[in-house]
Amino acid sequence: MLMLSHVANFADRQKLQLQLQKHLKRLNKPPIKAIRSPDGDIIDCVHIYHQPAFDHPFLKDHKIQARPSFHPEGLFGENKMSMGSKERSNPITQLWHMNGKCPEDTIPIRRTKKEDVLRASSVKRYGKKKHRSLPKPRSADPDLINESGHQHAIAYVEGDKYYGAKATINVWEPRIQQPNEFSLSQIWVLGGSFGEDLNSIEAGWQVSPDLYGDNNTRLFTYWTDPKEGHWWMQFGNDYVLGYWPSFLFSYLGESASMIEWGGEVVNSEADGKHTSTEMGSGRFPEEGFGKSSYFRNIQVVDSSNNLKAPKDVGTFTEQSNCYDVQTGSNGDWGRYFYYGGPGRNPNCP
């Protein structure tokens, strides 16, 4: 029996190794150049047409559009010209740039390592959100909170057609209690209903030890399944990072029905207890500038392709004694809100 058990375990390990190798080969495309970052990451410079997105069957013959053919009015403030037409005044530097840059016609992709995949609950679950959860502003049922483990503190708009969203987000490095928890701040662009047919595009920053193997704050994007129909992602005035073709979506093909801005954490504590994983800066909104995390100059793109301050901004949080949100407006920051919190505290045991 011991011999049979040993053989079975060996076969299982071999099967897992084969799954790992196959998965890593699918994720890590052959690079033209590889750069080792001082923090241990390996950055692969992959030809733009060999990036993993082209594994999607709908993108098989897709021709990449390098830049949007138009920008929403008001995107560049008084300067109506795209910064792509002149030299970038504030180039973004990343740690791996210390050891090189990617050549033209390639894109930088962080290489997925064996250890990254093994931290997931299974090979197939790697890189996917656990217990898919989206903030539902009209639902604060405590049973739903405990079931999903996700908690939010957001501002939102709904009831119109939205063709884009924008915000300035300050960046923090929240403490994470358990490696399988995360803390993020992002923009949600939503279409459809809060069920199996919901489409979402999400982008922002997050700390996720389970996904990345460290506690560093990283830019991320996530998505499920308006003139040229693509959803573009732009960072600052200078950097167009890419786009999601509209034909990938059933409910975001033309416009979104809801926009959300804010934070999300996952609470893995059981029996009604609460994690001490922080959202935002880990401070409550009332502590204000310099202490609390914020989104400022939140805007939406309307059907006339104009960026404008949203009307009737609502707020939502499942447990305000753990994480909260407060909105405001002024001449410099436009529409803004402070959000976040420490998680477990005397009022949130």
Salt bridges, closest charged atoms under 4 A:
ASP41 OD1 - ARG110 NE 3.19
ASP41 OD2 - ARG218 NH1 3.03
ASP44 OD1 - ARG111 NH2 2.69
ASP55 OD2 - LYS29 NZ 2.85
ASP116 OD2 - ARG110 NH1 3.40
ASP116 OD1 - ARG119 NH2 2.48
GLU158 OE2 - ARG138 NH2 2.91
GLU202 OE1 - LYS129 NZ 2.77
GLU202 OE2 - ARG132 NH2 3.46
ASP210 OD2 - LYS130 NZ 2.57
ASP214 OD2 - ARG218 NH2 2.48
GLU264 OE1 - LYS129 NZ 3.46
GLU264 OE2 - HIS150 ND1 2.51
GLU264 OE2 - HIS152 NE2 3.86
GLU278 OE2 - ARG175 NH2 2.68
GLU287 OE1 - ARG283 NH2 2.87
ASP302 OD2 - LYS308 NZ 3.93
GLU318 OE2 - HIS152 ND1 2.75
